[in-house]
Amino acid sequence: MEIGVPKETKDQEFRVGLSPSSVRVLHDRGHSIKVETSAGVGAGFSDEDYIQAGAEIVPTAADAWNRELVVKVKEPLPPEYQFLQKGQLLFTYLHLAAVRSLTEHLIDCGVTAIAYETVELPDGKLPLLTPMSIIAGRLAVQFGARFLERQQGGRGVLLGGVPGVSPGKVTILGGGVVGTEAARIAVGMGARVEILDVNVDRLAYLETLFGSRVELLYSNPTTIEALVPDTDLLIGAVLVPARRTPILVTRAFVQKMRPGSVIVDVAVDQGGCIETLHPTSHTNPTYIEEGVVHYGVPNMPGAVPWTATQALNNSTLPYVLKLANYGIKALEMEPALGKGLNVQNHQLVHPAVREVFPDLAK
């Protein structure tokens, strides 16, 4: 099969769909890989690295896109819509619940769109979302600590504190992969950490990980409203697979936060769980609203592309191989991959996304 790897176009998105090591595996299995020139440079992979792995370097995005299977990292942006075509397999993160225009175009153009984030194992785990969730969770605290610095607009709090001065307080909404990894870093920095979740069993599991180092609380509006005013760094780590994230922190709650506090919402690519937060970019990552620093970059792992590309490929390559070997039949052969199917034959097929856009679910 011919596989295209275009260069990512999202702001400062330096990850790449296939690493040279993945290309080598695919090439050795008899597949033809076309990589847009410089697609991997931001992640530390030169065109020569891809050539040595067996890929052909093509000069334009159109050359990479015009293939049977296109492997990307982030969802197509409007300038890329022209490259989508009927019968093409697209394998990438989509997060359609937050992007109606993309959903409509995927339906109209007839592409078969498979989303990394909805590939699901029988036990409910999301194997292609997990590696980026780990990175995003760890980065959330790293970025949050930076923007708490006075020069970055924050209130000048050192999360770990110093002898004689209290450490900063980190409140994490959601105890899944993102929230757990955020807590690891925050605890390591010496911060006071709280995790809120609605799953009591998950809270019990987190107690086995963190013991008394993290305060574990059941999430409800009353508890959130009580905790937010005293929080230095608030992290949104809520995940409702394939659906828009519910708003847990209203504007009224944000107004009670101290000036210079920081909000990092990792859930922004699914709409976000903070009412006052909207998507930003790596170029302009923050803004001030209600006196609070808001960080809403939807492709956070793009900040560490060398690590993130390899972590992503470690998980995606087996599925890419299935698609390359068997085409659309792979969706039936591999049930987990089949659950990743979002759009096919001009139809919106993923149940959760259909609930978000019932008028498109015809």
Phi, psi and omega in degrees: 000148174272126183242129178255139178233093179281159175286137180293145183246351178296151185307121178050039174265104187258358175290165179221147187300320179231133174277163176304323180294323176292320178301318181299317179298315181294318179297319180294339177270006175094010181267156181253121185246125179250116183249127178297139182304136179071009182301327184256002186301318182296337179264003178095014181245120181276165174302323180297324176301318180289321178298317179296332180277352177109004180276162170254130178273127179247149192280338186230163176299320180301322179296324179283323183286330187281059183225165181295320181233126177246125181247121182232188173250304183255164182299149176299137175266162183313318178297342180268350183304327182298338184273346182284137186214156182300137178087351181279144173262125178244124182235110186191176167287136181239313181050053188296332182302337182259358186222087182297319184299320178293318179303314180298318183290322178298322178293315184296320189278344176085012178290154171263109188253120181244124186261128176308317191288347178250004169296125191223129178281164181303331180275005178091355180288151182248089192293336182264347174271328186304313183298323179284331176293322176300312181295314182297321179297317180291321179291330182304318179284321179301312179291319180301318179298321180295314185280354168283345177295142184300321181293342180261006179101357182276182183273004174082036182259132171269118187304323182279351183063189174215163177307126181095350180229131183298144174290166176287161181251130179244123177247126185244121179267103181114127183250025176281208183298312181299310182296321179296315181290324175298318180296321178305313183290318181296318177297318179299329178281347180094013180284162168277129190232135174234137173240132176246137178205157179266355181261106183296324178296321178295319178298321178295320177296317181297331177296326178291335179277316191250344182057225183274001181287342180232135175274126185248120189230147175286134185272124171206164184303323181295315180295315180299315181298325181287327186273326188302318184300333183261012185265133175274319180230116179254123183244123174274118183227037184270137177228124169239099190312127175066001180246164176290138181291135178289150176282119179255333182242110182278169176302321180300323177294316182298324180298337180274351179286154180287143178305135179089357171294166186234139173242128173239115182251101180290339181280006186299331181288349174247022178107335176088156180246009179244123186300325185272000185260136174231161182300140175239202182214166177297330179290318178231080191284337188229162170209163180255127173218134185056031178078002185250140177283125180249129177241121185223041180287119184281347179239057183307315182298346176297345178286340180232064190293331180296313178290313188293320180298316181291321178296319180293315181296327177303328182265325186278332188305316179301325179284323176299318178299318178299313181295320180292322183284323190236356180063217184297336179297338180299333181293330177274326182288328184239096184305323180298317179293322178302326179289345177282347183293124179251318183223136178204138176052046178065022181234141171275115190249340183287125186304316183293320179290326176299325178292327179290320183238069183299331181288341178267350184270073183261000000 
